[in-house]
Amino acid sequence: MMDLEMPEKGKREKIMILSVSRRTDIPNYYADWFYHRIKEGFLYVRNPMNAHQISRIALSPEVVDCIVFWTKNPANMLGRLDELREYSYYFQFTLTGYGKDVEPGLPDKRRDLIPVFRKVSEKIGNRRVIWRYDPILINENYTLEYHLKTFEEIAESLAGYTKKAVISFLDCYAKTQRNMAKLHIKNLPDKEMLYLAEHMAAIAGRYGMTVESCAERTDLRSAGVERGSCIDRRLIEEIIGCRLVGGKDKNQRKDCGCFESMETGLYNTCPNGCKYCYANFSDEMVKANVRAYDPASPLLCGTVGPDDKITERKVKSLKDMQMSLF
């Protein structure tokens, strides 16, 4: 029987930075669902380790400090950004030089995605759209030279539309090795990582951008690339105009520098189909979840079942209003 529980007494309150989403491209495929959840004021998230455990997350502007959108194509959100006027937010926009062999579900980069990037930047400002050129993988088609050439072409196209580029090098997960088998990925020695990082930093600098790394084991600072964080405390504090009380996200990888946040997505729901993606590990589950998508449901791709237990997540804003930045 479905049950709704309140949080345990004394249990730590969660910070309200929403991650939308590491697990799937909500802006691209599920924008209607997200806007509907904003209107309703809450959403449900299944626990990936226990499917019958569901969290209810309040979405009031009073408790949501910032929303971080992760996407490869936010075109479906563009016409409705005014619905987010009470919220602080920014976009992480992945834009690479890969073709359909690696990113089969994406439209043409030059014709479609670069113009979308520019439109988002024009609407919300270039500091709130982060360009992600990641992950970087190397094979006989995508060589070091190819990446430098493509990175410069994109950087030139985005000059003035973003202040920061984020890079990372491919981490091979067991779940993605089958999908990437035909790509014949080569191992990249640290020397070549540093070579790419140094040249990318120089290219970005010519177009008014800095470069940061994402959860990178190799220290790239000698190449002019600082360690970055996708859920970026400094950027969020700049956007909202006050300091945050909180720390590093303990649920992420050791090398991840992200500030703690609350994830809103669901694995095996992204139709982008990128071969390197760790969040999709079953094509059949992706198809089934997409079929189960209902924009009006509190859950992304699915409904609440009789054996599900819903727990109200205790949340509050962690803005430190006593320490305004301005």
C-alpha positions as CSV (number, residue, x, y, z in Angstrom):
1,M,0.0,0.0,0.0
2,M,1.3,3.5,-0.9
3,D,2.4,5.4,2.2
4,L,3.5,9.0,2.8
5,E,6.1,9.4,5.6
6,M,7.5,12.5,7.2
7,P,11.3,12.7,7.6
8,E,12.9,11.2,10.7
9,K,13.2,13.5,13.7
10,G,16.6,15.1,13.8
11,K,17.5,14.0,10.3
12,R,19.7,16.5,8.5
13,E,18.0,19.0,6.2
14,K,19.0,18.9,2.6
15,I,20.3,21.9,0.7
16,M,18.0,23.0,-2.1
17,I,20.2,23.1,-5.2
18,L,18.3,21.2,-7.8
19,S,20.3,19.1,-10.3
20,V,18.2,18.8,-13.5
21,S,19.7,16.4,-14.2
22,R,22.9,14.2,-14.2
23,R,20.8,11.2,-15.1
24,T,18.9,12.4,-18.1
25,D,18.4,15.3,-20.5
26,I,15.3,16.9,-18.9
27,P,15.5,20.2,-20.8
28,N,15.6,18.3,-24.1
29,Y,12.9,15.6,-23.6
30,Y,11.0,16.4,-20.4
31,A,10.7,20.1,-20.3
32,D,6.8,19.9,-20.2
33,W,7.1,17.7,-17.1
34,F,9.5,20.0,-15.3
35,Y,7.4,23.1,-16.0
36,H,4.3,21.2,-14.8
37,R,6.2,20.3,-11.6
38,I,7.2,23.9,-11.1
39,K,3.6,24.9,-11.4
40,E,2.4,22.1,-9.0
41,G,5.2,22.9,-6.5
42,F,6.7,19.5,-6.0
43,L,8.1,16.4,-7.7
44,Y,8.8,12.8,-6.9
45,V,12.2,11.0,-7.4
46,R,12.7,7.3,-7.1
47,N,15.7,6.0,-5.2
48,P,17.9,4.3,-7.8
49,M,19.0,1.7,-5.2
50,N,15.4,1.0,-4.0
51,A,12.8,1.5,-6.7
52,H,9.9,1.4,-4.1
53,Q,11.4,4.3,-2.2
54,I,10.2,7.7,-3.5
55,S,11.2,11.2,-2.2
56,R,8.7,14.1,-2.5
57,I,10.7,17.3,-3.1
58,A,9.1,20.7,-2.6
59,L,9.8,23.2,-5.4
60,S,8.8,26.5,-3.8
61,P,11.0,29.4,-4.8
62,E,11.4,30.0,-1.0
63,V,13.4,26.8,-0.6
64,V,15.0,26.3,-4.0
65,D,18.2,28.3,-4.0
66,C,19.3,27.5,-7.6
67,I,18.5,25.1,-10.4
68,V,21.3,23.6,-12.4
69,F,20.2,22.3,-15.8
70,W,22.3,19.8,-17.7
71,T,21.5,19.4,-21.3
72,K,22.7,18.9,-24.9
73,N,19.7,20.8,-26.4
74,P,17.5,23.1,-24.3
75,A,15.5,24.3,-27.3
76,N,12.2,23.0,-25.7
77,M,12.7,25.3,-22.7
78,L,13.4,28.5,-24.6
79,G,9.9,29.7,-25.1
80,R,8.9,29.3,-21.5
81,L,11.9,30.6,-19.5
82,D,9.6,33.3,-18.1
83,E,7.9,30.6,-16.0
84,L,11.2,30.3,-14.1
85,R,11.4,34.1,-13.3
86,E,11.1,33.4,-9.5
87,Y,14.0,31.0,-9.6
88,S,17.8,31.4,-9.9
89,Y,19.3,29.0,-12.5
90,Y,22.0,28.3,-15.0
91,F,22.6,25.9,-17.9
92,Q,25.4,23.5,-18.5
93,F,25.2,23.0,-22.3
94,T,27.3,20.1,-23.7
95,L,28.5,20.8,-27.2
96,T,31.1,18.6,-28.8
97,G,32.4,17.8,-32.3
98,Y,31.2,14.2,-32.3
99,G,29.0,12.8,-35.1
100,K,26.1,10.3,-35.1
101,D,28.5,7.4,-34.4
102,V,28.9,8.8,-30.8
103,E,25.9,11.1,-30.3
104,P,23.2,9.6,-32.5
105,G,20.2,11.4,-31.0
106,L,21.4,15.0,-31.5
107,P,20.6,17.4,-34.3
108,D,23.3,19.2,-36.4
109,K,25.7,21.1,-34.2
110,R,26.4,24.0,-36.6
111,R,22.8,24.4,-38.0
112,D,20.8,23.8,-34.8
113,L,22.7,23.6,-31.5
114,I,25.1,26.5,-31.8
115,P,22.2,28.9,-32.6
116,V,20.3,27.4,-29.6
117,F,23.3,28.1,-27.3
118,R,23.4,31.7,-28.5
119,K,19.7,32.2,-27.9
120,V,19.9,30.9,-24.4
121,S,22.8,33.2,-23.7
122,E,21.0,36.2,-25.2
123,K,18.0,35.5,-22.9
124,I,19.8,34.8,-19.5
125,G,23.4,36.2,-20.0
126,N,26.7,34.6,-20.9
127,R,27.8,33.8,-17.3
128,R,24.8,31.6,-16.9
129,V,25.5,29.3,-19.8
130,I,28.5,27.0,-19.4
131,W,29.9,25.3,-22.4
132,R,30.8,21.7,-21.8
133,Y,33.2,20.0,-24.2
134,D,33.2,16.6,-22.7
135,P,33.9,13.8,-22.5
136,I,37.0,13.8,-24.7
137,L,37.6,10.4,-26.3
138,I,40.3,9.5,-28.7
139,N,40.2,7.0,-31.6
140,E,41.3,7.0,-35.2
141,N,38.6,9.5,-36.2
142,Y,38.6,11.7,-33.2
143,T,42.3,12.5,-32.9
144,L,44.1,15.1,-30.8
145,E,44.3,17.3,-33.9
146,Y,40.6,16.8,-34.6
147,H,39.6,17.9,-31.0
148,L,41.8,21.0,-31.2
149,K,40.3,22.0,-34.5
150,T,36.7,21.4,-33.4
151,F,37.2,23.0,-30.1
152,E,38.4,26.2,-31.8
153,E,35.6,26.2,-34.3
154,I,33.0,26.0,-31.5
155,A,34.9,28.5,-29.3
156,E,34.9,31.0,-32.1
157,S,31.1,30.4,-32.7
158,L,30.4,30.9,-29.0
159,A,32.7,33.9,-28.4
160,G,30.8,36.4,-26.3
161,Y,28.1,33.9,-25.5
162,T,29.8,32.2,-22.6
163,K,32.5,32.9,-20.1
164,K,33.6,29.3,-19.3
165,A,34.3,26.0,-21.0
166,V,34.5,22.7,-19.1
167,I,36.5,19.8,-20.3
168,S,36.9,16.2,-19.0
169,F,38.5,13.0,-20.4
170,L,36.5,9.9,-20.9
171,D,36.1,7.5,-18.0
172,C,35.2,4.0,-19.1
173,Y,32.5,2.5,-17.0
174,A,31.6,-1.2,-17.1
175,K,28.0,-0.2,-18.1
176,T,29.2,1.7,-21.2
177,Q,32.0,-0.6,-22.5
178,R,29.5,-2.5,-24.7
179,N,28.1,0.6,-26.3
180,M,31.6,2.0,-27.0
181,A,33.1,-1.3,-28.3
182,K,32.8,-0.3,-31.9
183,L,34.5,3.1,-31.3
184,H,37.8,1.5,-30.5
185,I,38.8,4.0,-27.9
186,K,42.5,4.6,-27.2
187,N,44.0,5.1,-23.8
188,L,45.2,8.7,-23.4
189,P,48.4,9.1,-21.5
190,D,48.7,12.1,-19.1
191,K,51.2,13.7,-21.4
192,E,48.6,13.9,-24.2
193,M,45.9,15.1,-21.7
194,L,48.2,17.9,-20.7
195,Y,48.9,18.7,-24.3
196,L,45.2,19.0,-25.2
197,A,44.4,20.9,-22.0
198,E,47.1,23.5,-22.6
199,H,46.1,24.1,-26.2
200,M,42.4,24.3,-25.3
201,A,43.1,26.8,-22.6
202,A,45.0,28.9,-25.0
203,I,42.3,28.7,-27.6
204,A,39.6,29.5,-25.1
205,G,41.6,32.5,-23.9
206,R,41.6,34.0,-27.4
207,Y,37.8,34.0,-27.4
208,G,37.3,35.4,-23.9
209,M,36.8,32.1,-22.0
210,T,38.4,30.3,-19.2
211,V,38.7,26.5,-19.1
212,E,38.0,24.3,-16.1
213,S,38.1,20.5,-15.6
214,C,35.3,18.3,-14.4
215,A,36.1,15.4,-11.9
216,E,39.4,14.9,-13.6
217,R,42.0,12.6,-11.8
218,T,44.9,14.2,-13.7
219,D,45.9,17.6,-12.4
220,L,45.7,19.9,-15.3
221,R,46.6,23.1,-13.5
222,S,50.1,23.2,-15.0
223,A,48.4,23.4,-18.4
224,G,46.3,26.4,-17.3
225,V,43.1,24.4,-16.5
226,E,41.8,24.8,-13.0
227,R,39.7,22.2,-11.2
228,G,36.1,23.1,-11.6
229,S,32.7,22.0,-10.3
230,C,29.5,21.6,-12.2
231,I,27.3,22.5,-9.2
232,D,29.5,25.5,-8.7
233,R,29.2,27.2,-5.3
234,R,31.0,30.4,-6.5
235,L,28.8,30.8,-9.5
236,I,25.6,30.1,-7.5
237,E,26.6,32.6,-4.9
238,E,27.3,35.2,-7.6
239,I,23.9,34.5,-9.2
240,I,21.9,34.7,-6.0
241,G,23.9,37.4,-4.4
242,C,24.6,35.8,-1.1
243,R,26.6,33.0,0.5
244,L,25.5,29.4,0.8
245,V,25.9,27.2,3.9
246,G,26.9,23.7,2.9
247,G,29.7,21.5,1.5
248,K,30.9,19.1,-1.1
249,D,28.5,16.5,-2.5
250,K,29.4,13.3,-0.7
251,N,27.4,11.2,-3.2
252,Q,29.6,12.0,-6.1
253,R,33.0,10.6,-7.2
254,K,36.1,11.4,-5.1
255,D,37.5,13.8,-7.8
256,C,34.2,15.6,-8.2
257,G,34.2,19.1,-6.7
258,C,30.4,19.7,-6.9
259,F,28.5,21.5,-4.1
260,E,25.8,19.3,-2.6
261,S,22.5,19.2,-4.5
262,M,19.3,17.2,-4.9
263,E,19.0,15.1,-8.0
264,T,15.7,15.1,-9.9
265,G,16.3,12.6,-12.8
266,L,16.0,8.9,-13.5
267,Y,18.5,6.5,-15.1
268,N,17.6,4.9,-18.4
269,T,15.4,7.7,-19.7
270,C,17.6,9.7,-22.1
271,P,16.9,9.2,-25.8
272,N,20.1,11.1,-26.8
273,G,21.7,7.7,-27.0
274,C,25.3,8.9,-26.5
275,K,27.6,5.9,-26.5
276,Y,29.7,7.2,-23.6
277,C,26.7,7.8,-21.3
278,Y,26.9,6.1,-17.9
279,A,23.2,7.0,-17.1
280,N,21.8,4.7,-19.8
281,F,22.7,1.0,-19.6
282,S,19.7,-0.7,-21.1
283,D,18.2,0.3,-24.4
284,E,15.0,-1.7,-23.6
285,M,14.6,0.1,-20.3
286,V,15.0,3.5,-22.0
287,K,12.3,2.6,-24.5
288,A,10.0,1.3,-21.8
289,N,10.5,4.4,-19.6
290,V,9.9,6.8,-22.5
291,R,6.7,5.0,-23.2
292,A,5.7,5.5,-19.6
293,Y,6.3,9.2,-19.7
294,D,3.4,11.4,-18.6
295,P,4.0,15.1,-18.3
296,A,1.3,15.4,-15.6
297,S,2.8,12.7,-13.4
298,P,4.8,13.7,-10.3
299,L,7.3,11.0,-11.3
300,L,9.5,11.3,-14.4
301,C,8.5,8.3,-16.6
302,G,6.2,6.3,-14.5
303,T,3.4,6.3,-11.9
304,V,3.3,5.6,-8.2
305,G,2.5,1.9,-7.5
306,P,0.7,0.3,-4.5
307,D,4.0,-0.9,-2.9
308,D,5.7,2.5,-3.2
309,K,6.5,4.4,-0.1
310,I,6.7,8.2,-0.4
311,T,8.8,10.2,2.0
312,E,8.7,14.0,2.3
313,R,12.2,15.3,2.1
314,K,12.9,17.9,4.7
315,V,14.3,20.9,2.8
316,K,15.1,24.5,3.3
317,S,17.0,27.3,1.7
318,L,20.6,27.4,2.7
319,K,21.2,31.1,1.8
320,D,23.1,32.9,4.4
321,M,21.3,36.2,4.3
322,Q,23.7,37.6,6.9
323,M,26.5,37.4,4.4
324,S,25.3,39.1,1.3
325,L,28.0,39.4,-1.4
326,F,26.8,42.9,-2.3
